[in-house]
Amino acid sequence: MSTLSASLPGGTWTLGDLTVTRFGYGAMQLAGPWVMGPPADRDGAIAVLREAVDLGITHIDTADAYGPRFTNQLIREALHPYPDSLHIVTKVGATRDQEGGWPPARRPEDLRRAVQENLENLGLEMLEVVNLRLGDAQGPQPGSLAEAFDTLVELQRQGLIRHLGVSNATAEQVAEAQAIAPIVCVQNMYNLARRQDDELIDELAGQGIAYVPFFPLGGFSPLQSSALTAVAFRLDATPMSVALAWLLQRSPNILLIPGTSSVAHLRENVAGAGFSLSEEDLAELDKIGR
Ligand SMILES: NC(=O)c1ccc[n+]([C@@H]2O[C@H](COP(=O)([O-])OP(=O)(O)OC[C@H]3O[C@@H](n4cnc5c(N)ncnc54)[C@H](OP(=O)(O)O)[C@@H]3O)[C@@H](O)[C@H]2O)c1
């Protein structure tokens, strides 16, 4: 672990046997509009990925569905051969349609193909962490994940996957996955304003399993709240960095994967997320999502 990584806000976490910085990077925003097609500014996208690694970030979150394929190919072009310290987490279980939708693709043959495509597009022989993406664009949906998760466990036994996780999952599905095989992370939507997983986060913290909130800054509708603006003003910080600092302080098992297509925003987020929020700040921020 470089000195740079050690000094990133939040320090590090261990995913199975992989040490990652709690401050990671989510690559979804690098594709074209609505995550379809190539980025408008290709060189800019490559610069963001290289800057993330230069800042000491060792956790990048992606999926072959982003673009589709373009984001993984950009990661490969920008960063391959990957430094040993860098860990790329990907997900399978959803594909893209002509309209830019995210239909589920969780039949065994879909998952085998998706793992192969991630390996090829990222230029890897083994995927270090694969999340099974459940539910749909509306959020988690109830139902058994057994057939899909069994398929990933089989691919893990074949040496194509190191660690498993689940995404967009209900608490019941997390428990069902854990009854089949160990998981190292859960990636669900969560931020200052969306607190539905509070209980799950605490449970996973007790088990040493990472919780990785997607849309930590609100995603396609960036967080807006007068309480957030007030706290940020008081701290002379940006609302985005306060939202990230809050997540880091919320629980030690939370890993950040904020997305950005801008080097300036990436630097700003890394620089700002290390704020120590006071009891008063936390109480005010806590009201946003309750
Ligand atoms: N598992 C799943 O189903 C799932 C679903 C969605 C996302 N994800 C993952 O989660 C990651 C994070 O989600 P996300 O990127 O969609 O949402 P996000 O991190 O909540 O927000 C990204 C948005 O915030 C803006 N932003 C970032 N820093 C900013 C700053 N300092 N000032 C102003 N605006 C700023 C970005 O715009 P700029 O580009 O202009 O900076 C972008 O539009 C994704 O990259 C992806 O890896 C997973």
The ligand as an SDF file (V2000), in Angstrom:
LIG
                    3D

 48 52  0  0  0  0  0  0  0  0999 V2000
  -25.0000   -1.7570   -8.5870 N   0  0  0  0  0  0  0  0  0  0  0  0
  -25.7560   -0.9610   -9.2780 C   0  0  0  0  0  0  0  0  0  0  0  0
  -26.8610   -1.3070   -9.6710 O   0  0  0  0  0  0  0  0  0  0  0  0
  -25.2430    0.4180   -9.5790 C   0  0  0  0  0  0  0  0  0  0  0  0
  -26.1250    1.3920  -10.0460 C   0  0  0  0  0  0  0  0  0  0  0  0
  -25.6310    2.6590  -10.2590 C   0  0  0  0  0  0  0  0  0  0  0  0
  -24.3010    2.9520  -10.0360 C   0  0  0  0  0  0  0  0  0  0  0  0
  -23.4390    1.9800   -9.6000 N   0  0  0  0  0  0  0  0  0  0  0  0
  -22.0220    2.2880   -9.3040 C   0  0  0  0  0  0  0  0  0  0  0  0
  -21.9780    3.3470   -8.3590 O   0  0  0  0  0  0  0  0  0  0  0  0
  -21.0960    4.3600   -8.8110 C   0  0  0  0  0  0  0  0  0  0  0  0
  -21.5300    5.6970   -8.2720 C   0  0  0  0  0  0  0  0  0  0  0  0
  -22.7720    6.0760   -8.8230 O   0  0  0  0  0  0  0  0  0  0  0  0
  -22.9250    7.2910   -9.8260 P   0  0  0  0  0  0  0  0  0  0  0  0
  -21.6160    7.6560  -10.3890 O   0  0  0  0  0  0  0  0  0  0  0  0
  -23.9920    6.9670  -10.7750 O   0  0  0  0  0  0  0  0  0  0  0  0
  -23.5260    8.3960   -8.8950 O   0  0  0  0  0  0  0  0  0  0  0  0
  -22.8960    9.3810   -7.7750 P   0  0  0  0  0  0  0  0  0  0  0  0
  -21.5100    8.9810   -7.4360 O   0  0  0  0  0  0  0  0  0  0  0  0
  -23.8960    9.4720   -6.7060 O   0  0  0  0  0  0  0  0  0  0  0  0
  -22.9160   10.7680   -8.5110 O   0  0  0  0  0  0  0  0  0  0  0  0
  -22.2370   11.0080   -9.7010 C   0  0  0  0  0  0  0  0  0  0  0  0
  -22.6910   12.3650  -10.1930 C   0  0  0  0  0  0  0  0  0  0  0  0
  -22.2250   13.3650   -9.2930 O   0  0  0  0  0  0  0  0  0  0  0  0
  -21.5150   14.3620  -10.0130 C   0  0  0  0  0  0  0  0  0  0  0  0
  -20.3910   14.8070   -9.1800 N   0  0  0  0  0  0  0  0  0  0  0  0
  -19.3800   14.0620   -8.6730 C   0  0  0  0  0  0  0  0  0  0  0  0
  -18.5490   14.8330   -7.9340 N   0  0  0  0  0  0  0  0  0  0  0  0
  -19.0240   16.0960   -8.0060 C   0  0  0  0  0  0  0  0  0  0  0  0
  -18.5900   17.3370   -7.4780 C   0  0  0  0  0  0  0  0  0  0  0  0
  -17.4980   17.4220   -6.7230 N   0  0  0  0  0  0  0  0  0  0  0  0
  -19.3230   18.4370   -7.7480 N   0  0  0  0  0  0  0  0  0  0  0  0
  -20.4340   18.3600   -8.5060 C   0  0  0  0  0  0  0  0  0  0  0  0
  -20.8940   17.2070   -9.0500 N   0  0  0  0  0  0  0  0  0  0  0  0
  -20.2010   16.0840   -8.8060 C   0  0  0  0  0  0  0  0  0  0  0  0
  -21.0340   13.6950  -11.2680 C   0  0  0  0  0  0  0  0  0  0  0  0
  -20.9560   14.6540  -12.3070 O   0  0  0  0  0  0  0  0  0  0  0  0
  -19.5480   14.9970  -13.0190 P   0  0  0  0  0  0  0  0  0  0  0  0
  -19.2670   13.8670  -13.9460 O   0  0  0  0  0  0  0  0  0  0  0  0
  -19.8320   16.2880  -13.6950 O   0  0  0  0  0  0  0  0  0  0  0  0
  -18.5460   15.1330  -11.9230 O   0  0  0  0  0  0  0  0  0  0  0  0
  -22.1320   12.6730  -11.5420 C   0  0  0  0  0  0  0  0  0  0  0  0
  -23.1510   13.2360  -12.3140 O   0  0  0  0  0  0  0  0  0  0  0  0
  -21.1470    4.2380  -10.3200 C   0  0  0  0  0  0  0  0  0  0  0  0
  -20.0540    4.8530  -10.9290 O   0  0  0  0  0  0  0  0  0  0  0  0
  -21.2090    2.7430  -10.4890 C   0  0  0  0  0  0  0  0  0  0  0  0
  -19.8890    2.2220  -10.4650 O   0  0  0  0  0  0  0  0  0  0  0  0
  -23.9110    0.7290   -9.3490 C   0  0  0  0  0  0  0  0  0  0  0  0
  1  2  1  0
  2  3  2  0
  2  4  1  0
  4  5  1  0
  4 48  2  0
  5  6  2  0
  6  7  1  0
  7  8  2  0
  8  9  1  0
  8 48  1  0
  9 10  1  0
  9 46  1  0
 10 11  1  0
 11 12  1  0
 11 44  1  0
 12 13  1  0
 13 14  1  0
 14 15  2  0
 14 16  1  0
 14 17  1  0
 17 18  1  0
 18 19  2  0
 18 20  1  0
 18 21  1  0
 21 22  1  0
 22 23  1  0
 23 24  1  0
 23 42  1  0
 24 25  1  0
 25 26  1  0
 25 36  1  0
 26 27  1  0
 26 35  1  0
 27 28  2  0
 28 29  1  0
 29 30  1  0
 29 35  2  0
 30 31  1  0
 30 32  2  0
 32 33  1  0
 33 34  2  0
 34 35  1  0
 36 37  1  0
 36 42  1  0
 37 38  1  0
 38 39  2  0
 38 40  1  0
 38 41  1  0
 42 43  1  0
 44 45  1  0
 44 46  1  0
 46 47  1  0
M  CHG  2   8   1  16  -1
M  END
$$$$
